[in-house]
């Protein structure tokens, strides 16, 4: 007994050193990671280290536990590694999953054995999950739960009875792994779909989860699980060696896997924990670690993420194709193959809604760009899916076809037919996946996976471009004015081509619009466009930002804005294409970016410009449309039944608003605003608030008289900053009768989802109190001082810039502000303008999470435009200094 006690105390001493041992080993691993060791080497080293600890603890427990424990440990039990640990893919801070398999009747000694192994591991800092099961338990659980089934498919023997493990392995393979494969694959695909919803449904997520986002390591695991279930081949190497996976796929998957393993190891050692999110900060660090350097036209982080997206996109597509191949072919489909499939145009075959190429013509089609284009055109015409393995064959063969063959007139003719639509977008996406699109529009290959390192764009350049074409096509069935405009466009091929190409000049040293114009000339020549079509295409791409900048930063009611814009656009058809391109571009930036308000600004500029181009100036104003809007608003429940409220009264009220308000505000909101106007008394302030569930934002509208207080806009912005609200957008309007209607779209970071009504009422009461003079805005800001609510990008990419435009407007001086956005910035800008003795008469606010581009129409206190050059410079410098002081204080 004394001997046993001595062994126990030694064991406890050893256990107390496990923590130090683990810490030291992780320090060594961290150094190896930072020195550039391959991911596979790191994962293998961590796995071997964990194996040594666990096997060592097992042997100690068996030696120290007496005869019963020794007998159980050697003959009636074994320890198995499951999950990623079972696959030998243990990252520096990954969890460990163990299973103690035992013979029936030996559960008590096995539980003691498990405690003796697990407790020291937990104490030293390992995150260890475990289960204790018999073979029968394991099979029963696996049959009922696909997650359990998967984890035990990857079981690896560590210690104990090898015979017991072999028995488990053989029975599990026979009774579980080989059964109900199609059902199992369906269950795993559904699991992945749920993970995509949670961790990112696009490969091009800005801050991806390297394990669970689309294209992450979990997609590779899915391939391995499918390979094991269908072919009993659990690794890429074995699938390739047996000819199940092509050599090209095997090499690409291995390269992507090793890259992601290395990225994941770096994330773990940087964070000191199991960090799986590739944040903006980590992207910058990893770009440096991988040796990328900033170029004049492309940041190091953008180069690194382009490589990341190329790997993850390829991994995802290959994995999904492989899993699809693992499905059983139904009996009816096998029988159908005994009969000739319907032929189309000699070369093509349709089976079960899937388009492919007849086997005897496959080589010919792969060598002929015209036939390849006809394949995609046929799929578009008949709403068919092209067989995935055929897309991969096309990808492998496109580079072996001479470049000059793609310039054939027949190829161009079919491509322009595809661009005409309908179903242009899915066709282009399939061509892009097959790397065929870049043979006709070469820049699509250059921007593949090219990220834009900011919070504004949610997608890479190529995905944004394809998505923009989709947003344009989606206007087709809409009943809106934009939908009418889209349907009236005669040459949709030129429109769609311009939308596709508008951003393809990015990633180069020059301005992307200038590069885009050159690309259009090259593509237009390749496609055989005539001079007029080429001129239209080049203009749309080169000046694709013109309409947004004009509509969002200038007042189209000013002829000095509209006439130069109209002269540059030139024709009604070009204007139609430009407004659709602009709307599609904005909508494709990210969800909710093309707001109804922004759409109304574009429509307002379109409506002011079209008469100048068409000569039909009598059409301007659209009184019939105003009458219909007035009718709809007067019938809304908020106003219906109120005394003296009818269509005539509503129409007269709406005429006091700028045109963009009438066509850019919902019927419900206009009714609410007019109801507030009816109950507004001199000196009073009415605040209306609403929550947009679709976009997850709050909207506050402040209605008061212009003379209630100086600096209304600035004070409202200050209250919102002091209340912790993040302003995304704002519209300030002063009606012809002096009634102010200022609307702010905000997020409320203090709440997930809709803030409670009391919260919105509190903010509204606070705004009213400040505007009435009952409370000072500075007091609200001081009370609301808080930590930063949003994480900024790792570094500022744009310097603060304040521009003065004294040429565009006859009645106002225009101030353009470009700066990094921080909570409270809008108040700082507007307060600086107020302190400089200026009045804001109109504003165009465009705020995103990392940059603002705000425009203010100002006059002096007498309502006159500024004219003295020294005064203009004092204004510019004063605003810029106020912004810089604020940003420096925020950064401190």
Protein Blocks (a to p, Z undefined) as FASTA:
>chain_A
ZZmmmmmmmmmmmmmmmmmmmmmmmmmmmmmmmnopafklmmmmmmmmmmmmmmmmmmmm
mmmnojmlmmmmmmmgccddehjllnopacfkbccdddddddehilmmmmmmmmmmmmmm
mmnopacddddddfklmmmmmmmomklmmmmmmgccfbdjfklmmmmmmmmmmmmmmgok
lmmmmmmmmmmmmmmmmnopbfklfbdcfklmghiaklmmmmmmmmmmmnopabfklmmm
nomacfklmmmmmmmmmmmmmmmmmmmmmnopacfbdcfklmmmmmmmnopacdfkbcfk
lmmmmmmmmmmmmmmmmmmmmmmmmpccdfklmmmmmpccddeehlacceehiacddfkl
mmmmmmmmklmmmmmmmmmmnopacdfklmmmmmmmmmmpcfklmmpfklmmmmmmmmno
ghklmmmmmmmmnommmmmmmmlmmmgoiacddfkbmcdfklmmmmmmmmmmmmmmpcbf
klmmmmmpmblmlmmmmmmmmmmmgoiabdfklmmmmmmmmmmmmnopafklmmmmmmmm
mmmmmmmmmmmmccfkbmklmmmmmmmnopaklmmmmmmmmmmmmmmnpghklgfklmmm
mmmmmmmmmmmmnopamlgoplmlmmmmmmmmmmpmklgopahiafklmmmmmmmpcfkl
mmmccfklmmmmmmmmmmpcehiacddddddfknopacddddddfklpghklmmmmmmmm
mnopacfbdcddddfkopacdddddddfkbgcjadfklmmmmmmmmmmmmnopacfklmm
mmmgccdfbdcdfbdfbdcdddddfklpmkbccddddddddehklmmmmmmmmmnopacf
bdcddddfkbccdddddddfkopacfbfklmmmmmmmmmmmmmmmmmmmmZZ
